[in-house]
Amino acid sequence: MLEYWALIEADFFREYNIRLVDEIGNLTWRLFINLVNGLSADSRWMSVLRDAPVYATPEQAERFLDS
């Protein structure tokens, strides 16, 4: 996720009018994840996920995101 942080920041500003650089300290982890998961299908972050390979296990997905 950190590799695509700039895309997530841009998506948050465009879709929620939230400047993450200013508000990240005010968001709980749960709220942050819910907002990330709520990004529209047209968001840049969702386009990254759409293009990601499908993995059978959480460990395989974790290795992909860590690479």
PQR file of N, CA, C, O and H, with PARSE charges and radii, in Angstrom:
ATOM      1  N   MET A   1       0.822  -1.187   0.000 -0.4000 1.5000
ATOM      2  CA  MET A   1       0.000   0.000   0.000 -0.0000 2.0000
ATOM      3  C   MET A   1       0.870   1.257   0.000  0.5500 1.7000
ATOM      4  O   MET A   1       0.536   2.247  -0.651 -0.5500 1.4000
ATOM      5  N   LEU A   2       1.980   1.216   0.726 -0.4000 1.5000
ATOM      6  CA  LEU A   2       2.836   2.415   0.804 -0.0000 2.0000
ATOM      7  C   LEU A   2       3.414   2.790  -0.553  0.5500 1.7000
ATOM      8  O   LEU A   2       3.638   3.967  -0.834 -0.5500 1.4000
ATOM      9  H   LEU A   2       2.251   0.411   1.255  0.4000 1.0000
ATOM     10  N   GLU A   3       3.651   1.798  -1.385 -0.4000 1.5000
ATOM     11  CA  GLU A   3       4.182   2.072  -2.726 -0.0000 2.0000
ATOM     12  C   GLU A   3       3.217   2.936  -3.534  0.5500 1.7000
ATOM     13  O   GLU A   3       3.641   3.690  -4.410 -0.5500 1.4000
ATOM     14  H   GLU A   3       3.468   0.842  -1.157  0.4000 1.0000
ATOM     15  N   TYR A   4       1.937   2.829  -3.245 -0.4000 1.5000
ATOM     16  CA  TYR A   4       0.906   3.559  -3.980 -0.0000 2.0000
ATOM     17  C   TYR A   4       0.287   4.683  -3.156  0.5500 1.7000
ATOM     18  O   TYR A   4      -0.822   5.134  -3.442 -0.5500 1.4000
ATOM     19  H   TYR A   4       1.593   2.217  -2.534  0.4000 1.0000
ATOM     20  N   TRP A   5       1.010   5.131  -2.133 -0.4000 1.5000
ATOM     21  CA  TRP A   5       0.477   6.130  -1.207 -0.0000 2.0000
ATOM     22  C   TRP A   5       0.027   7.401  -1.929  0.5500 1.7000
ATOM     23  O   TRP A   5      -1.015   7.961  -1.590 -0.5500 1.4000
ATOM     24  H   TRP A   5       1.911   4.764  -1.901  0.4000 1.0000
ATOM     25  N   ALA A   6       0.779   7.857  -2.900 -0.4000 1.5000
ATOM     26  CA  ALA A   6       0.405   9.088  -3.622 -0.0000 2.0000
ATOM     27  C   ALA A   6      -0.950   8.921  -4.308  0.5500 1.7000
ATOM     28  O   ALA A   6      -1.739   9.865  -4.362 -0.5500 1.4000
ATOM     29  H   ALA A   6       1.625   7.402  -3.176  0.4000 1.0000
ATOM     30  N   LEU A   7      -1.222   7.731  -4.831 -0.4000 1.5000
ATOM     31  CA  LEU A   7      -2.518   7.487  -5.466 -0.0000 2.0000
ATOM     32  C   LEU A   7      -3.635   7.513  -4.433  0.5500 1.7000
ATOM     33  O   LEU A   7      -4.707   8.065  -4.681 -0.5500 1.4000
ATOM     34  H   LEU A   7      -0.581   6.964  -4.787  0.4000 1.0000
ATOM     35  N   ILE A   8      -3.383   6.918  -3.282 -0.4000 1.5000
ATOM     36  CA  ILE A   8      -4.389   6.894  -2.221 -0.0000 2.0000
ATOM     37  C   ILE A   8      -4.659   8.307  -1.719  0.5500 1.7000
ATOM     38  O   ILE A   8      -5.810   8.686  -1.506 -0.5500 1.4000
ATOM     39  H   ILE A   8      -2.512   6.470  -3.080  0.4000 1.0000
ATOM     40  N   GLU A   9      -3.588   9.089  -1.532 -0.4000 1.5000
ATOM     41  CA  GLU A   9      -3.773  10.486  -1.109 -0.0000 2.0000
ATOM     42  C   GLU A   9      -4.626  11.255  -2.113  0.5500 1.7000
ATOM     43  O   GLU A   9      -5.538  11.986  -1.727 -0.5500 1.4000
ATOM     44  H   GLU A   9      -2.653   8.781  -1.705  0.4000 1.0000
ATOM     45  N   ALA A  10      -4.335  11.092  -3.380 -0.4000 1.5000
ATOM     46  CA  ALA A  10      -5.093  11.791  -4.422 -0.0000 2.0000
ATOM     47  C   ALA A  10      -6.548  11.328  -4.439  0.5500 1.7000
ATOM     48  O   ALA A  10      -7.460  12.142  -4.585 -0.5500 1.4000
ATOM     49  H   ALA A  10      -3.594  10.498  -3.694  0.4000 1.0000
ATOM     50  N   ASP A  11      -6.764  10.024  -4.290 -0.4000 1.5000
ATOM     51  CA  ASP A  11      -8.129   9.492  -4.258 -0.0000 2.0000
ATOM     52  C   ASP A  11      -8.906  10.049  -3.069  0.5500 1.7000
ATOM     53  O   ASP A  11     -10.068  10.428  -3.213 -0.5500 1.4000
ATOM     54  H   ASP A  11      -6.023   9.362  -4.171  0.4000 1.0000
ATOM     55  N   PHE A  12      -8.277  10.100  -1.903 -0.4000 1.5000
ATOM     56  CA  PHE A  12      -8.958  10.628  -0.721 -0.0000 2.0000
ATOM     57  C   PHE A  12      -9.350  12.090  -0.928  0.5500 1.7000
ATOM     58  O   PHE A  12     -10.443  12.507  -0.547 -0.5500 1.4000
ATOM     59  H   PHE A  12      -7.333   9.791  -1.787  0.4000 1.0000
ATOM     60  N   PHE A  13      -8.466  12.845  -1.522 -0.4000 1.5000
ATOM     61  CA  PHE A  13      -8.787  14.257  -1.744 -0.0000 2.0000
ATOM     62  C   PHE A  13      -9.910  14.396  -2.775  0.5500 1.7000
ATOM     63  O   PHE A  13     -10.850  15.166  -2.579 -0.5500 1.4000
ATOM     64  H   PHE A  13      -7.578  12.505  -1.831  0.4000 1.0000
ATOM     65  N   ARG A  14      -9.805  13.657  -3.852 -0.4000 1.5000
ATOM     66  CA  ARG A  14     -10.803  13.755  -4.918 -0.0000 2.0000
ATOM     67  C   ARG A  14     -12.167  13.253  -4.469  0.5500 1.7000
ATOM     68  O   ARG A  14     -13.184  13.886  -4.751 -0.5500 1.4000
ATOM     69  H   ARG A  14      -9.042  13.031  -4.011  0.4000 1.0000
ATOM     70  N   GLU A  15     -12.199  12.118  -3.771 -0.4000 1.5000
ATOM     71  CA  GLU A  15     -13.479  11.495  -3.439 -0.0000 2.0000
ATOM     72  C   GLU A  15     -14.061  11.943  -2.104  0.5500 1.7000
ATOM     73  O   GLU A  15     -15.281  12.003  -1.950 -0.5500 1.4000
ATOM     74  H   GLU A  15     -11.373  11.603  -3.542  0.4000 1.0000
ATOM     75  N   TYR A  16     -13.197  12.261  -1.131 -0.4000 1.5000
ATOM     76  CA  TYR A  16     -13.690  12.589   0.206 -0.0000 2.0000
ATOM     77  C   TYR A  16     -13.358  14.019   0.635  0.5500 1.7000
ATOM     78  O   TYR A  16     -13.795  14.474   1.692 -0.5500 1.4000
ATOM     79  H   TYR A  16     -12.206  12.212  -1.255  0.4000 1.0000
ATOM     80  N   ASN A  17     -12.581  14.721  -0.193 -0.4000 1.5000
ATOM     81  CA  ASN A  17     -12.097  16.055   0.164 -0.0000 2.0000
ATOM     82  C   ASN A  17     -11.312  16.014   1.485  0.5500 1.7000
ATOM     83  O   ASN A  17     -11.389  16.930   2.303 -0.5500 1.4000
ATOM     84  H   ASN A  17     -12.226  14.351  -1.051  0.4000 1.0000
ATOM     85  N   ILE A  18     -10.558  14.927   1.663 -0.4000 1.5000
ATOM     86  CA  ILE A  18      -9.710  14.747   2.843 -0.0000 2.0000
ATOM     87  C   ILE A  18      -8.258  14.823   2.400  0.5500 1.7000
ATOM     88  O   ILE A  18      -7.824  14.073   1.525 -0.5500 1.4000
ATOM     89  H   ILE A  18     -10.495  14.183   0.998  0.4000 1.0000
ATOM     90  N   ARG A  19      -7.512  15.734   3.010 -0.4000 1.5000
ATOM     91  CA  ARG A  19      -6.068  15.813   2.767 -0.0000 2.0000
ATOM     92  C   ARG A  19      -5.396  14.916   3.803  0.5500 1.7000
ATOM     93  O   ARG A  19      -5.262  15.284   4.970 -0.5500 1.4000
ATOM     94  H   ARG A  19      -7.864  16.343   3.721  0.4000 1.0000
ATOM     95  N   LEU A  20      -4.978  13.738   3.357 -0.4000 1.5000
ATOM     96  CA  LEU A  20      -4.411  12.764   4.287 -0.0000 2.0000
ATOM     97  C   LEU A  20      -3.221  13.307   5.054  0.5500 1.7000
ATOM     98  O   LEU A  20      -3.043  12.989   6.230 -0.5500 1.4000
ATOM     99  H   LEU A  20      -5.087  13.438   2.409  0.4000 1.0000
ATOM    100  N   VAL A  21      -2.415  14.112   4.412 -0.4000 1.5000
ATOM    101  CA  VAL A  21      -1.242  14.661   5.099 -0.0000 2.0000
ATOM    102  C   VAL A  21      -1.666  15.455   6.335  0.5500 1.7000
ATOM    103  O   VAL A  21      -0.930  15.508   7.320 -0.5500 1.4000
ATOM    104  H   VAL A  21      -2.560  14.371   3.456  0.4000 1.0000
ATOM    105  N   ASP A  22      -2.843  16.070   6.286 -0.4000 1.5000
ATOM    106  CA  ASP A  22      -3.345  16.854   7.417 -0.0000 2.0000
ATOM    107  C   ASP A  22      -4.189  16.031   8.385  0.5500 1.7000
ATOM    108  O   ASP A  22      -4.216  16.327   9.579 -0.5500 1.4000
ATOM    109  H   ASP A  22      -3.441  16.027   5.486  0.4000 1.0000
ATOM    110  N   GLU A  23      -4.874  15.010   7.893 -0.4000 1.5000
ATOM    111  CA  GLU A  23      -5.886  14.313   8.685 -0.0000 2.0000
ATOM    112  C   GLU A  23      -5.522  12.904   9.134  0.5500 1.7000
ATOM    113  O   GLU A  23      -6.256  12.314   9.927 -0.5500 1.4000
ATOM    114  H   GLU A  23      -4.851  14.769   6.923  0.4000 1.0000
ATOM    115  N   ILE A  24      -4.414  12.348   8.654 -0.4000 1.5000
ATOM    116  CA  ILE A  24      -4.100  10.957   8.966 -0.0000 2.0000
ATOM    117  C   ILE A  24      -4.040  10.713  10.472  0.5500 1.7000
ATOM    118  O   ILE A  24      -4.432   9.642  10.936 -0.5500 1.4000
ATOM    119  H   ILE A  24      -3.818  12.827   8.011  0.4000 1.0000
ATOM    120  N   GLY A  25      -3.562  11.676  11.234 -0.4000 1.5000
ATOM    121  CA  GLY A  25      -3.485  11.521  12.692 -0.0000 2.0000
ATOM    122  C   GLY A  25      -4.839  11.550  13.376  0.5500 1.7000
ATOM    123  O   GLY A  25      -4.956  11.149  14.534 -0.5500 1.4000
ATOM    124  H   GLY A  25      -3.243  12.546  10.858  0.4000 1.0000
ATOM    125  N   ASN A  26      -5.862  12.018  12.678 -0.4000 1.5000
ATOM    126  CA  ASN A  26      -7.208  12.096  13.248 -0.0000 2.0000
ATOM    127  C   ASN A  26      -8.086  10.907  12.869  0.5500 1.7000
ATOM    128  O   ASN A  26      -9.205  10.784  13.367 -0.5500 1.4000
ATOM    129  H   ASN A  26      -5.767  12.343  11.737  0.4000 1.0000
ATOM    130  N   LEU A  27      -7.592  10.033  11.997 -0.4000 1.5000
ATOM    131  CA  LEU A  27      -8.370   8.875  11.547 -0.0000 2.0000
ATOM    132  C   LEU A  27      -7.967   7.639  12.335  0.5500 1.7000
ATOM    133  O   LEU A  27      -6.780   7.385  12.542 -0.5500 1.4000
ATOM    134  H   LEU A  27      -6.683  10.133  11.593  0.4000 1.0000
ATOM    135  N   THR A  28      -8.949   6.879  12.770 -0.4000 1.5000
ATOM    136  CA  THR A  28      -8.624   5.583  13.356 -0.0000 2.0000
ATOM    137  C   THR A  28      -8.236   4.644  12.216  0.5500 1.7000
ATOM    138  O   THR A  28      -8.571   4.888  11.057 -0.5500 1.4000
ATOM    139  H   THR A  28      -9.913   7.086  12.602  0.4000 1.0000
ATOM    140  N   TRP A  29      -7.537   3.585  12.553 -0.4000 1.5000
ATOM    141  CA  TRP A  29      -7.156   2.599  11.534 -0.0000 2.0000
ATOM    142  C   TRP A  29      -8.407   2.024  10.879  0.5500 1.7000
ATOM    143  O   TRP A  29      -8.458   1.856   9.660 -0.5500 1.4000
ATOM    144  H   TRP A  29      -7.265   3.386  13.495  0.4000 1.0000
ATOM    145  N   ARG A  30      -9.408   1.725  11.689 -0.4000 1.5000
ATOM    146  CA  ARG A  30     -10.656   1.156  11.170 -0.0000 2.0000
ATOM    147  C   ARG A  30     -11.315   2.097  10.166  0.5500 1.7000
ATOM    148  O   ARG A  30     -11.737   1.669   9.092 -0.5500 1.4000
ATOM    149  H   ARG A  30      -9.367   1.861  12.679  0.4000 1.0000
ATOM    150  N   LEU A  31     -11.402   3.378  10.516 -0.4000 1.5000
ATOM    151  CA  LEU A  31     -12.013   4.343   9.598 -0.0000 2.0000
ATOM    152  C   LEU A  31     -11.186   4.479   8.322  0.5500 1.7000
ATOM    153  O   LEU A  31     -11.740   4.530   7.224 -0.5500 1.4000
ATOM    154  H   LEU A  31     -11.059   3.726  11.388  0.4000 1.0000
ATOM    155  N   PHE A  32      -9.860   4.538   8.466 -0.4000 1.5000
ATOM    156  CA  PHE A  32      -9.000   4.648   7.295 -0.0000 2.0000
ATOM    157  C   PHE A  32      -9.223   3.475   6.340  0.5500 1.7000
ATOM    158  O   PHE A  32      -9.395   3.677   5.137 -0.5500 1.4000
ATOM    159  H   PHE A  32      -9.410   4.497   9.358  0.4000 1.0000
ATOM    160  N   ILE A  33      -9.221   2.253   6.871 -0.4000 1.5000
ATOM    161  CA  ILE A  33      -9.417   1.070   6.031 -0.0000 2.0000
ATOM    162  C   ILE A  33     -10.802   1.077   5.394  0.5500 1.7000
ATOM    163  O   ILE A  33     -10.947   0.729   4.222 -0.5500 1.4000
ATOM    164  H   ILE A  33      -9.082   2.089   7.847  0.4000 1.0000
ATOM    165  N   ASN A  34     -11.815   1.468   6.151 -0.4000 1.5000
ATOM    166  CA  ASN A  34     -13.163   1.553   5.582 -0.0000 2.0000
ATOM    167  C   ASN A  34     -13.222   2.566   4.449  0.5500 1.7000
ATOM    168  O   ASN A  34     -13.886   2.323   3.442 -0.5500 1.4000
ATOM    169  H   ASN A  34     -11.697   1.751   7.103  0.4000 1.0000
ATOM    170  N   LEU A  35     -12.544   3.693   4.595 -0.4000 1.5000
ATOM    171  CA  LEU A  35     -12.524   4.690   3.529 -0.0000 2.0000
ATOM    172  C   LEU A  35     -11.756   4.176   2.311  0.5500 1.7000
ATOM    173  O   LEU A  35     -12.180   4.391   1.175 -0.5500 1.4000
ATOM    174  H   LEU A  35     -12.005   3.891   5.414  0.4000 1.0000
ATOM    175  N   VAL A  36     -10.640   3.506   2.538 -0.4000 1.5000
ATOM    176  CA  VAL A  36      -9.891   2.924   1.419 -0.0000 2.0000
ATOM    177  C   VAL A  36     -10.775   1.921   0.681  0.5500 1.7000
ATOM    178  O   VAL A  36     -10.850   1.934  -0.547 -0.5500 1.4000
ATOM    179  H   VAL A  36     -10.295   3.331   3.460  0.4000 1.0000
ATOM    180  N   ASN A  37     -11.440   1.056   1.436 -0.4000 1.5000
ATOM    181  CA  ASN A  37     -12.303   0.052   0.816 -0.0000 2.0000
ATOM    182  C   ASN A  37     -13.522   0.673   0.145  0.5500 1.7000
ATOM    183  O   ASN A  37     -14.128   0.051  -0.727 -0.5500 1.4000
ATOM    184  H   ASN A  37     -11.380   1.045   2.434  0.4000 1.0000
ATOM    185  N   GLY A  38     -13.886   1.881   0.537 -0.4000 1.5000
ATOM    186  CA  GLY A  38     -15.037   2.549  -0.045 -0.0000 2.0000
ATOM    187  C   GLY A  38     -14.726   3.397  -1.260  0.5500 1.7000
ATOM    188  O   GLY A  38     -15.625   4.005  -1.842 -0.5500 1.4000
ATOM    189  H   GLY A  38     -13.394   2.386   1.246  0.4000 1.0000
ATOM    190  N   LEU A  39     -13.451   3.443  -1.651 -0.4000 1.5000
ATOM    191  CA  LEU A  39     -13.109   4.219  -2.845 -0.0000 2.0000
ATOM    192  C   LEU A  39     -13.839   3.661  -4.057  0.5500 1.7000
ATOM    193  O   LEU A  39     -14.047   2.453  -4.178 -0.5500 1.4000
ATOM    194  H   LEU A  39     -12.721   2.949  -1.179  0.4000 1.0000
ATOM    195  N   SER A  40     -14.220   4.554  -4.940 -0.4000 1.5000
ATOM    196  CA  SER A  40     -15.009   4.142  -6.103 -0.0000 2.0000
ATOM    197  C   SER A  40     -14.193   3.271  -7.053  0.5500 1.7000
ATOM    198  O   SER A  40     -12.964   3.229  -6.995 -0.5500 1.4000
ATOM    199  H   SER A  40     -14.052   5.535  -4.842  0.4000 1.0000
ATOM    200  N   ALA A  41     -14.905   2.593  -7.911 -0.4000 1.5000
ATOM    201  CA  ALA A  41     -14.268   1.743  -8.920 -0.0000 2.0000
ATOM    202  C   ALA A  41     -13.410   2.572  -9.867  0.5500 1.7000
ATOM    203  O   ALA A  41     -12.515   2.031 -10.517 -0.5500 1.4000
ATOM    204  H   ALA A  41     -15.903   2.627  -7.957  0.4000 1.0000
ATOM    205  N   ASP A  42     -13.666   3.866  -9.956 -0.4000 1.5000
ATOM    206  CA  ASP A  42     -12.892   4.745 -10.833 -0.0000 2.0000
ATOM    207  C   ASP A  42     -11.638   5.303 -10.170  0.5500 1.7000
ATOM    208  O   ASP A  42     -10.869   6.018 -10.813 -0.5500 1.4000
ATOM    209  H   ASP A  42     -14.393   4.305  -9.428  0.4000 1.0000
ATOM    210  N   SER A  43     -11.417   4.988  -8.890 -0.4000 1.5000
ATOM    211  CA  SER A  43     -10.244   5.523  -8.196 -0.0000 2.0000
ATOM    212  C   SER A  43      -8.968   4.877  -8.722  0.5500 1.7000
ATOM    213  O   SER A  43      -8.986   3.771  -9.261 -0.5500 1.4000
ATOM    214  H   SER A  43     -12.041   4.407  -8.367  0.4000 1.0000
ATOM    215  N   ARG A  44      -7.869   5.592  -8.553 -0.4000 1.5000
ATOM    216  CA  ARG A  44      -6.572   5.057  -8.997 -0.0000 2.0000
ATOM    217  C   ARG A  44      -6.190   3.822  -8.184  0.5500 1.7000
ATOM    218  O   ARG A  44      -5.648   2.864  -8.734 -0.5500 1.4000
ATOM    219  H   ARG A  44      -7.855   6.491  -8.116  0.4000 1.0000
ATOM    220  N   TRP A  45      -6.469   3.837  -6.875 -0.4000 1.5000
ATOM    221  CA  TRP A  45      -6.131   2.699  -6.027 -0.0000 2.0000
ATOM    222  C   TRP A  45      -6.876   1.452  -6.479  0.5500 1.7000
ATOM    223  O   TRP A  45      -6.292   0.370  -6.540 -0.5500 1.4000
ATOM    224  H   TRP A  45      -6.910   4.616  -6.428  0.4000 1.0000
ATOM    225  N   MET A  46      -8.149   1.590  -6.793 -0.4000 1.5000
ATOM    226  CA  MET A  46      -8.910   0.430  -7.243 -0.0000 2.0000
ATOM    227  C   MET A  46      -8.398  -0.076  -8.587  0.5500 1.7000
ATOM    228  O   MET A  46      -8.482  -1.273  -8.865 -0.5500 1.4000
ATOM    229  H   MET A  46      -8.623   2.469  -6.743  0.4000 1.0000
ATOM    230  N   SER A  47      -7.875   0.808  -9.419 -0.4000 1.5000
ATOM    231  CA  SER A  47      -7.303   0.344 -10.692 -0.0000 2.0000
ATOM    232  C   SER A  47      -6.053  -0.496 -10.441  0.5500 1.7000
ATOM    233  O   SER A  47      -5.789  -1.450 -11.174 -0.5500 1.4000
ATOM    234  H   SER A  47      -7.807   1.780  -9.194  0.4000 1.0000
ATOM    235  N   VAL A  48      -5.285  -0.147  -9.412 -0.4000 1.5000
ATOM    236  CA  VAL A  48      -4.119  -0.958  -9.041 -0.0000 2.0000
ATOM    237  C   VAL A  48      -4.578  -2.340  -8.594  0.5500 1.7000
ATOM    238  O   VAL A  48      -4.007  -3.352  -9.003 -0.5500 1.4000
ATOM    239  H   VAL A  48      -5.500   0.628  -8.817  0.4000 1.0000
ATOM    240  N   LEU A  49      -5.605  -2.382  -7.757 -0.4000 1.5000
ATOM    241  CA  LEU A  49      -6.101  -3.669  -7.273 -0.0000 2.0000
ATOM    242  C   LEU A  49      -6.700  -4.505  -8.396  0.5500 1.7000
ATOM    243  O   LEU A  49      -6.542  -5.726  -8.419 -0.5500 1.4000
ATOM    244  H   LEU A  49      -6.068  -1.560  -7.425  0.4000 1.0000
ATOM    245  N   ARG A  50      -7.379  -3.855  -9.319 -0.4000 1.5000
ATOM    246  CA  ARG A  50      -7.976  -4.568 -10.455 -0.0000 2.0000
ATOM    247  C   ARG A  50      -6.901  -5.244 -11.298  0.5500 1.7000
ATOM    248  O   ARG A  50      -7.108  -6.338 -11.822 -0.5500 1.4000
ATOM    249  H   ARG A  50      -7.507  -2.863  -9.301  0.4000 1.0000
ATOM    250  N   ASP A  51      -5.754  -4.584 -11.424 -0.4000 1.5000
ATOM    251  CA  ASP A  51      -4.668  -5.112 -12.254 -0.0000 2.0000
ATOM    252  C   ASP A  51      -3.777  -6.112 -11.523  0.5500 1.7000
ATOM    253  O   ASP A  51      -2.927  -6.756 -12.138 -0.5500 1.4000
ATOM    254  H   ASP A  51      -5.586  -3.695 -10.998  0.4000 1.0000
ATOM    255  N   ALA A  52      -3.970  -6.240 -10.215 -0.4000 1.5000
ATOM    256  CA  ALA A  52      -3.143  -7.151  -9.426 -0.0000 2.0000
ATOM    257  C   ALA A  52      -3.557  -8.592  -9.703  0.5500 1.7000
ATOM    258  O   ALA A  52      -4.737  -8.871  -9.917 -0.5500 1.4000
ATOM    259  H   ALA A  52      -4.660  -5.717  -9.716  0.4000 1.0000
ATOM    260  N   PRO A  53      -2.589  -9.509  -9.700 -0.5600 1.5000
ATOM    261  CA  PRO A  53      -2.927 -10.919  -9.886  0.2800 2.0000
ATOM    262  C   PRO A  53      -3.810 -11.422  -8.741  0.5500 1.7000
ATOM    263  O   PRO A  53      -3.751 -10.891  -7.632 -0.5500 1.4000
ATOM    264  N   VAL A  54      -4.605 -12.415  -8.999 -0.4000 1.5000
ATOM    265  CA  VAL A  54      -5.443 -13.020  -7.966 -0.0000 2.0000
ATOM    266  C   VAL A  54      -4.639 -14.129  -7.298  0.5500 1.7000
ATOM    267  O   VAL A  54      -4.053 -14.976  -7.971 -0.5500 1.4000
ATOM    268  H   VAL A  54      -4.653 -12.847  -9.899  0.4000 1.0000
ATOM    269  N   TYR A  55      -4.618 -14.114  -5.974 -0.4000 1.5000
ATOM    270  CA  TYR A  55      -3.857 -15.104  -5.224 -0.0000 2.0000
ATOM    271  C   TYR A  55      -4.787 -15.989  -4.426  0.5500 1.7000
ATOM    272  O   TYR A  55      -5.872 -15.577  -4.017 -0.5500 1.4000
ATOM    273  H   TYR A  55      -5.094 -13.426  -5.427  0.4000 1.0000
ATOM    274  N   ALA A  56      -4.343 -17.203  -4.216 -0.4000 1.5000
ATOM    275  CA  ALA A  56      -5.162 -18.185  -3.519 -0.0000 2.0000
ATOM    276  C   ALA A  56      -5.099 -18.021  -2.010  0.5500 1.7000
ATOM    277  O   ALA A  56      -6.048 -18.373  -1.309 -0.5500 1.4000
ATOM    278  H   ALA A  56      -3.461 -17.537  -4.549  0.4000 1.0000
ATOM    279  N   THR A  57      -4.001 -17.496  -1.506 -0.4000 1.5000
ATOM    280  CA  THR A  57      -3.849 -17.409  -0.053 -0.0000 2.0000
ATOM    281  C   THR A  57      -3.498 -15.989   0.365  0.5500 1.7000
ATOM    282  O   THR A  57      -2.962 -15.222  -0.436 -0.5500 1.4000
ATOM    283  H   THR A  57      -3.230 -17.210  -2.076  0.4000 1.0000
ATOM    284  N   PRO A  58      -3.794 -15.633   1.605 -0.5600 1.5000
ATOM    285  CA  PRO A  58      -3.400 -14.316   2.114  0.2800 2.0000
ATOM    286  C   PRO A  58      -1.885 -14.113   2.086  0.5500 1.7000
ATOM    287  O   PRO A  58      -1.411 -12.995   1.882 -0.5500 1.4000
ATOM    288  N   GLU A  59      -1.129 -15.188   2.291 -0.4000 1.5000
ATOM    289  CA  GLU A  59       0.328 -15.080   2.278 -0.0000 2.0000
ATOM    290  C   GLU A  59       0.836 -14.679   0.894  0.5500 1.7000
ATOM    291  O   GLU A  59       1.747 -13.859   0.775 -0.5500 1.4000
ATOM    292  H   GLU A  59      -1.514 -16.095   2.457  0.4000 1.0000
ATOM    293  N   GLN A  60       0.246 -15.258  -0.147 -0.4000 1.5000
ATOM    294  CA  GLN A  60       0.639 -14.896  -1.516 -0.0000 2.0000
ATOM    295  C   GLN A  60       0.294 -13.440  -1.802  0.5500 1.7000
ATOM    296  O   GLN A  60       1.087 -12.725  -2.415 -0.5500 1.4000
ATOM    297  H   GLN A  60      -0.494 -15.924  -0.051  0.4000 1.0000
ATOM    298  N   ALA A  61      -0.855 -13.004  -1.374 -0.4000 1.5000
ATOM    299  CA  ALA A  61      -1.251 -11.605  -1.578 -0.0000 2.0000
ATOM    300  C   ALA A  61      -0.313 -10.678  -0.817  0.5500 1.7000
ATOM    301  O   ALA A  61       0.080  -9.632  -1.333 -0.5500 1.4000
ATOM    302  H   ALA A  61      -1.499 -13.584  -0.876  0.4000 1.0000
ATOM    303  N   GLU A  62       0.043 -11.051   0.391 -0.4000 1.5000
ATOM    304  CA  GLU A  62       0.951 -10.236   1.197 -0.0000 2.0000
ATOM    305  C   GLU A  62       2.316 -10.116   0.526  0.5500 1.7000
ATOM    306  O   GLU A  62       2.911  -9.038   0.513 -0.5500 1.4000
ATOM    307  H   GLU A  62      -0.276 -11.901   0.810  0.4000 1.0000
ATOM    308  N   ARG A  63       2.808 -11.213  -0.029 -0.4000 1.5000
ATOM    309  CA  ARG A  63       4.096 -11.166  -0.736 -0.0000 2.0000
ATOM    310  C   ARG A  63       4.019 -10.234  -1.932  0.5500 1.7000
ATOM    311  O   ARG A  63       4.969  -9.499  -2.204 -0.5500 1.4000
ATOM    312  H   ARG A  63       2.324 -12.088  -0.019  0.4000 1.0000
ATOM    313  N   PHE A  64       2.888 -10.252  -2.660 -0.4000 1.5000
ATOM    314  CA  PHE A  64       2.721  -9.350  -3.807 -0.0000 2.0000
ATOM    315  C   PHE A  64       2.767  -7.891  -3.345  0.5500 1.7000
ATOM    316  O   PHE A  64       3.455  -7.071  -3.953 -0.5500 1.4000
ATOM    317  H   PHE A  64       2.117 -10.849  -2.439  0.4000 1.0000
ATOM    318  N   LEU A  65       2.039  -7.566  -2.275 -0.4000 1.5000
ATOM    319  CA  LEU A  65       1.981  -6.187  -1.815 -0.0000 2.0000
ATOM    320  C   LEU A  65       3.323  -5.736  -1.232  0.5500 1.7000
ATOM    321  O   LEU A  65       3.640  -4.546  -1.265 -0.5500 1.4000
ATOM    322  H   LEU A  65       1.480  -8.232  -1.781  0.4000 1.0000
ATOM    323  N   ASP A  66       4.113  -6.670  -0.700 -0.4000 1.5000
ATOM    324  CA  ASP A  66       5.419  -6.322  -0.153 -0.0000 2.0000
ATOM    325  C   ASP A  66       6.488  -6.191  -1.228  0.5500 1.7000
ATOM    326  O   ASP A  66       7.557  -5.639  -0.969 -0.5500 1.4000
ATOM    327  H   ASP A  66       3.856  -7.636  -0.674  0.4000 1.0000
ATOM    328  N   SER A  67       6.217  -6.688  -2.427 -0.4000 1.5000
ATOM    329  CA  SER A  67       7.242  -6.643  -3.484 -0.0000 2.0000
ATOM    330  C   SER A  67       7.334  -5.274  -4.135  0.5500 1.7000
ATOM    331  O   SER A  67       8.144  -5.073  -5.039 -0.5500 1.4000
ATOM    332  H   SER A  67       5.349  -7.136  -2.637  0.4000 1.0000
TER
END
